[in-house]
Structure formats: C-alpha cells, structure tokens
Amino acid sequence: MKKFLSLLTSSVLLCLISGCGSTEALNGPIPIKVVVVNMFELGDDAGDMPGEFQYWNERIPYDESFPFPQGVHDLGYNRQKGMLGLLTGIGTAKAAASVMALGMDPRFDLSNAYWIISGIAGVDPEDASIGSAAWATYLVDGDLGHEIDAREIPESWETGFIPLRLSKPYEKPIPENSEGAVYELNAGLVDWAYGLTKDMELKDNDRIARFRAKYEGFEAAQKPPFVLKGDHLSASTFWHGKLLNQWANEWTAYWSHGKGNFVMSGMEDTGTLQALEQLDKADKVDVERVLVLRTGSNYTMQFPGITAAQSLSGEKLIGKGYSGYLASLEAAYNVANVVVDSLITNWDAYSVTLPGIGK
C-alpha cells in the first residue's frame, strides 16, 4: 500500500480526498489564465439576493466547479475561458488563507495567471460616488499598528493609531520594511486596466441619485457613478465616520509616501496580497499580474446634518442598508469583466507579456 501511494502524484491524492471537477486534474496541473477573487456571497450562488460571487457565477458562467475543502467555498470554473472563481470569505485572515490554499493546490498551474480582485467597498465622498469603480495602485493595511483609546489620545496627536514599532502617529522616517502595511501593484498594469474601462457608463438609478444628493458640498459624491484610479485601505474592522475617513486618507498618504490617495475602504486585500507575495517567492504565481477593483456600495462617512452613528445604522445591513449595493455589484462585474475578457481574448500575447507595458 505504501509503495502504491508513493507512486501517486499530489494532484491525484488531492482528487481522491476531495474529488475533482475534471479528469484533467489527473493528467497534470490545469493551466489557468485568470482567477477572479470575490470575498462574500449571501445565500445561493444563483437566483437570489446576490453577493460578489453570484454575477460572475451566472454570467461567465462557472459551469463547472472544483471541490475546495481547504477554503470556504468550492471553486468556480469555466473551461473554455481557462478561468477560476475564488470566494475567500470576509476579512484579511480568510482572504490570506484561501488564496494561499489555492496557490498551493497541485491541481492548477497558476504561474501565468492574472488575479482580478473584484468586490464592493466604502467610498470616500471626497473622491467618488456610490456605484463608482476604482482601480487601486496602493493597498494599505488598516489593522497593523499600535492603538490607544480615543479618550486618552494626547491633545497634540491627530489620532490614537500609531505605525507598528513606532511611538507616535505618522512618525518619520517611514519604516523601509512595512511588514505588510502597504503593497504597491504594477502601476503599468493598473493604467492599462483603467484605460480600457475609464469611459464606461455605469449603472445609476433614482434611489442612489437621491441619496448622493444629500452629500452637499462633496462634488465627487454627487456625480453619477464613474471609473477612476484610487487606492484602497484594507481593514477587518468596518469603520465609518468623518474622523476615521480623515485618518484613512492620512494613513494611506503616510504609507505610500504621499503617492497614494485613499478612495475605497474594504476588508481583505492586504491579506490577499500577503499570500500572493509569498506564493510569488515560491514561483507559484506572478504577483506583477494582480489587479484590484473596488466599487462603492456606501459612503465611508456621514452626509452633512447627521452623526456618524446615525449614518452607520443605515448602512450596516448587507443587501438591505447599503445605499449603492446592487449598483456596486453590477460595477464590480461589468468593469472587471472588460479586463478579464481582454486578457483571455489576447492570451497568446498576454500569457508572455503584460498588456501595455511588457515585462
């Protein structure tokens, strides 16, 4: 029996344990062109109130699946496109674990795959409106650090949140080793994705138009949804309010050396990038082939005339309270899919050379 098992490849063992979505997995790793990463689903994968995974599952479609017991959800698969759909679960820890599990899965060859992270987020009303879509260059972590209670912050401090291993807010010099506090994506690839999508007309409706009108004095917040470039703060705590929005802008500017601009607030992306960086070192993936698109389901702070607490109470229920929920899901699929389609259509070139920039 031991001799027999020793002859089995790791791919076959995994298939025997968890089952295989395709007999191809028995014949060697399946080459993947694109992995679309979503973070949550509400119920079923089709036909009910959607989460981030459902539109991809229905419209690509993922007409096959692979069991994925080492993650939180089976993998979606479209054989013709050479495309996988990964649902990570909510938060940086689940994202890192799920991405690492996929990256080490012997059933797939991910060495040339592009990773498209597509999900909803809070949007800074200083920069964009609900329903808008932002391609990020900088991903900044909002969890790593030291913190003291707001009631004990020295009067001269702007915040009680302090960079890891330092002693006061925004202390200089900025540590050369961020220890995962910031990730910079391939700016040329981001520019290419933005160029493909910047003129897209995004879903709008009377409900979100009425809501954005409440943000008097915020010009960008009152515009119909649009595509832009803007950076992402990733924190497992769902924060909200004017003062924390100010902190998010300053924290993003600090860790990006003034190059980044906070636009979107989500929960998972620094965990995803941590896993992808480690997988890149193991020659499992190419971390230069990563794009992050976040779309605004809600504003990150209150509109004039109400408190942060009042604003949060109206935004906290997924699928019910988020003011731009369905519009943001549509944007997350429609905008990202333009990029996915271009990568797959031009695979002969893009499998070797990154679009628009070379490598």
C-alpha positions in Angstrom: 0.0 0.0 0.0 2.8 2.4 0.9 4.5 1.7 -2.4 1.3 2.3 -4.3 0.7 5.6 -2.5 4.2 6.8 -3.2 3.5 6.4 -6.9 0.6 8.8 -6.8 1.2 12.4 -7.5 0.0 15.1 -5.1 -2.7 16.0 -7.6 -4.1 12.5 -7.6 -4.1 12.3 -3.8 -6.0 15.6 -3.5 -8.5 14.4 -6.1 -9.0 11.1 -4.2 -9.6 13.0 -0.9 -11.8 15.9 -2.1 -12.9 14.8 -5.6 -12.1 16.5 -8.9 -14.1 18.8 -11.1 -12.4 17.5 -14.1 -10.4 14.4 -15.1 -7.7 16.9 -16.4 -6.5 17.2 -12.8 -5.4 13.6 -13.0 -3.2 14.3 -16.1 -1.3 17.2 -14.6 -2.0 20.8 -13.4 -4.7 22.7 -15.3 -3.3 25.9 -16.7 -5.3 28.9 -15.5 -5.4 32.2 -17.4 -7.5 34.4 -14.9 -8.5 34.0 -11.3 -11.4 36.3 -10.2 -11.3 36.7 -6.4 -14.5 37.7 -4.6 -15.0 37.9 -0.9 -18.6 37.1 0.1 -21.8 35.6 -1.0 -25.1 36.0 0.8 -27.0 32.8 0.1 -27.1 30.6 -3.0 -24.7 31.1 -5.9 -27.6 31.9 -8.3 -31.1 33.2 -8.3 -31.4 35.1 -5.0 -30.1 38.3 -3.4 -26.6 38.4 -4.9 -23.2 38.8 -3.2 -20.0 39.4 -5.0 -19.7 35.9 -6.4 -23.2 35.4 -7.9 -23.0 37.6 -11.0 -19.7 36.0 -12.1 -21.1 32.6 -11.5 -24.3 33.3 -13.5 -22.8 35.4 -16.3 -19.4 34.0 -17.2 -20.7 31.3 -16.3 -18.9 29.0 -14.0 -20.5 25.9 -15.5 -18.1 23.6 -13.6 -16.7 23.5 -10.1 -13.9 22.0 -8.1 -14.3 20.9 -4.5 -12.2 23.2 -2.3 -12.5 21.9 1.3 -9.3 23.8 2.3 -11.2 27.0 1.6 -14.7 28.4 2.4 -16.4 27.7 -1.0 -16.0 25.4 -4.0 -14.1 26.9 -6.9 -16.0 28.1 -10.0 -14.5 27.1 -13.3 -15.1 27.9 -17.0 -13.1 25.5 -19.1 -13.4 27.4 -22.4 -12.1 30.6 -20.8 -9.5 29.0 -18.6 -10.9 30.9 -15.7 -11.3 30.2 -12.0 -13.6 31.9 -9.5 -12.4 32.0 -5.8 -14.6 33.1 -2.9 -12.4 33.8 0.1 -14.7 34.7 2.9 -14.7 38.0 4.7 -11.6 39.6 6.4 -7.9 39.6 5.8 -7.3 36.3 7.6 -9.8 34.3 5.5 -8.5 36.0 2.3 -4.9 35.1 3.0 -5.8 31.6 3.9 -8.0 31.0 0.9 -5.5 32.5 -1.6 -2.6 30.5 -0.1 -4.7 27.3 -0.3 -5.4 27.9 -4.0 -1.9 28.9 -4.7 -0.6 25.6 -3.3 -3.3 23.5 -4.9 -1.5 21.0 -7.2 -4.5 20.7 -9.5 -3.7 24.1 -11.1 -0.9 25.8 -12.8 -1.2 29.5 -11.8 2.2 30.6 -12.9 0.9 32.8 -15.7 -2.5 33.6 -14.2 -3.8 37.1 -13.8 -5.6 37.7 -10.5 -8.5 40.1 -10.6 -9.8 41.1 -7.1 -13.3 42.4 -7.6 -15.5 43.5 -4.7 -17.5 46.2 -3.1 -16.3 48.8 -0.6 -17.0 52.0 1.2 -16.1 55.1 -1.0 -14.7 58.4 0.2 -17.2 61.1 -0.9 -14.3 63.5 -1.5 -13.3 61.3 -4.5 -16.3 59.4 -6.0 -19.9 58.5 -5.7 -21.7 55.2 -4.7 -21.7 52.9 -7.7 -18.3 54.1 -8.9 -15.4 51.8 -9.5 -11.7 52.4 -8.6 -8.6 50.6 -9.8 -6.0 50.7 -7.0 -2.3 51.0 -7.2 -1.6 51.1 -3.4 -3.2 48.7 -0.9 -2.7 49.9 2.7 -3.5 47.8 5.8 -5.6 49.5 8.4 -5.1 46.9 11.2 -1.3 46.6 11.6 -0.2 49.1 14.3 -0.5 50.3 17.8 -3.6 52.0 19.2 -4.7 53.8 22.3 -8.3 54.6 23.3 -9.6 57.9 21.8 -10.3 59.2 25.3 -6.5 59.0 26.1 -5.1 60.5 22.9 -2.6 63.4 23.7 -4.0 66.7 22.6 -1.2 67.2 20.0 -1.9 63.9 18.2 -4.2 63.6 15.2 -5.1 60.0 16.0 -4.5 57.2 18.5 -3.4 54.8 15.8 0.3 54.5 15.5 2.5 52.7 12.9 3.8 49.4 14.1 7.1 49.6 16.2 6.9 53.4 16.3 5.7 55.7 19.2 3.6 58.4 17.7 1.2 58.9 14.7 2.8 59.3 11.3 6.3 59.2 12.8 9.2 59.8 10.4 11.2 58.2 8.9 8.7 55.8 7.5 10.0 52.3 8.1 11.6 50.8 5.0 10.1 47.4 5.8 6.4 48.0 6.2 5.8 44.4 7.4 2.7 44.2 5.3 1.4 47.7 5.9 1.4 48.6 2.3 1.5 46.9 -1.1 2.2 48.6 -4.4 0.7 47.0 -7.5 2.2 47.1 -11.0 1.3 50.7 -12.0 1.6 50.0 -15.7 -1.0 47.2 -15.5 -3.3 49.4 -13.4 -3.0 52.1 -16.0 -3.8 49.6 -18.8 -7.0 48.4 -16.9 -8.1 51.9 -16.2 -7.6 52.9 -19.9 -9.8 50.0 -21.0 -12.6 51.0 -18.7 -12.4 54.7 -17.9 -15.2 55.7 -20.3 -17.7 53.0 -19.3 -21.2 54.1 -18.4 -22.0 52.6 -15.0 -25.4 51.7 -13.6 -27.3 54.5 -12.0 -30.8 54.9 -10.6 -33.1 57.3 -8.9 -32.6 55.8 -5.5 -28.8 56.4 -5.4 -29.2 59.7 -7.2 -31.5 60.9 -4.3 -29.0 59.6 -1.7 -25.9 61.1 -3.2 -27.7 64.5 -3.4 -27.6 64.5 0.4 -23.8 65.0 0.2 -23.9 68.7 -0.2 -20.5 70.3 -0.6 -19.0 67.0 -1.9 -18.8 67.5 -5.7 -17.4 64.0 -6.5 -20.0 62.3 -4.3 -22.9 63.9 -6.2 -21.7 62.7 -9.7 -23.2 59.7 -11.4 -21.1 56.6 -10.9 -17.8 56.6 -12.9 -14.5 54.7 -13.2 -11.4 56.2 -11.6 -8.0 55.3 -10.2 -7.9 55.3 -6.4 -6.3 53.5 -3.6 -7.6 51.0 -1.1 -7.4 50.8 2.7 -7.9 47.2 3.9 -9.1 46.6 7.5 -11.1 43.8 9.0 -13.0 46.4 11.2 -15.9 48.1 9.3 -15.1 51.7 10.3 -17.3 54.7 9.5 -17.4 58.4 10.0 -15.8 61.8 9.2 -12.9 61.5 11.6 -12.0 57.9 10.6 -12.3 59.0 7.0 -9.7 61.7 7.7 -7.5 59.1 9.3 -7.8 56.7 6.3 -6.6 59.5 3.9 -3.7 60.4 6.2 -2.8 56.7 6.8 -2.8 55.9 3.1 -0.7 59.0 2.3 1.8 58.1 5.0 2.4 54.5 3.9 2.5 55.4 0.2 5.0 58.3 0.8 2.3 60.8 -0.4 1.8 59.0 -3.7 -1.5 57.2 -2.9 -4.9 58.6 -2.4 -7.5 56.8 -0.3 -10.7 56.2 -2.2 -12.1 52.8 -1.2 -12.4 51.0 2.1 -12.7 47.2 2.2 -11.6 44.4 4.4 -9.5 41.7 2.6 -7.0 42.9 0.0 -3.8 43.2 2.1 -4.4 39.6 3.2 -4.7 38.5 -0.4 -1.5 40.4 -1.4 0.4 38.9 1.5 -0.5 35.4 0.3 0.3 36.3 -3.3 3.7 37.8 -2.4 4.7 34.6 -0.6 3.4 32.4 -3.4 5.4 34.5 -5.9 8.6 33.8 -3.9 7.7 30.1 -4.2 7.3 30.5 -8.0 3.7 29.6 -7.8 2.2 32.9 -9.1 3.4 36.2 -10.6 2.5 39.0 -8.2 3.0 41.5 -11.0 -0.2 40.1 -12.6 -2.6 41.4 -9.9 -5.4 44.0 -10.2 -7.7 45.3 -7.5 -11.1 46.8 -8.4 -13.3 48.1 -5.6 -16.8 49.6 -6.2 -18.7 51.9 -3.9 -21.6 50.3 -2.1 -21.8 53.0 0.6 -20.0 56.2 1.6 -17.3 56.0 4.3 -18.7 58.9 6.2 -22.0 60.7 7.0 -23.6 63.4 4.9 -24.0 66.8 6.4 -26.6 67.1 9.2 -26.4 63.7 10.7 -23.9 61.9 13.0 -21.6 59.1 12.2 -23.7 56.7 14.4 -26.9 57.6 12.5 -25.2 57.1 9.2 -23.7 53.7 10.2 -27.1 52.4 11.4 -28.5 53.0 7.9 -25.6 51.3 6.1 -24.7 48.2 8.1 -27.1 45.6 6.7 -25.7 43.9 3.7 -28.1 43.9 0.8 -30.7 46.0 2.7 -29.0 49.1 4.1 -26.1 49.8 1.7 -27.2 52.7 -0.4 -25.5 51.6 -3.6 -25.4 47.9 -3.0 -26.8 46.5 -6.3 -25.2 49.2 -8.4 -21.8 48.4 -6.9 -22.2 44.7 -7.6 -23.0 45.5 -11.2 -20.0 47.7 -11.5 -17.7 45.2 -9.9 -18.7 42.6 -12.5 -19.1 44.9 -15.6 -15.9 46.8 -15.2 -13.7 43.9 -14.2 -15.1 41.7 -16.9 -13.9 44.0 -19.6 -10.4 43.4 -18.4 -10.9 39.7 -18.0 -12.3 39.4 -21.5 -9.3 41.3 -23.0 -6.8 39.1 -21.1 -8.4 35.9 -22.3 -9.1 37.1 -25.9 -5.5 38.2 -26.3 -4.0 35.3 -24.3 -1.3 34.4 -26.8 0.3 37.8 -26.2 -0.6 38.4 -22.6 0.5 35.0 -21.3 4.0 36.1 -22.1 3.9 39.9 -21.9 1.9 42.1 -19.5 -0.5 44.2 -21.5 0.6 47.7 -22.4 3.9 47.5 -20.6 5.8 44.4 -21.3 8.0 42.5 -18.8 
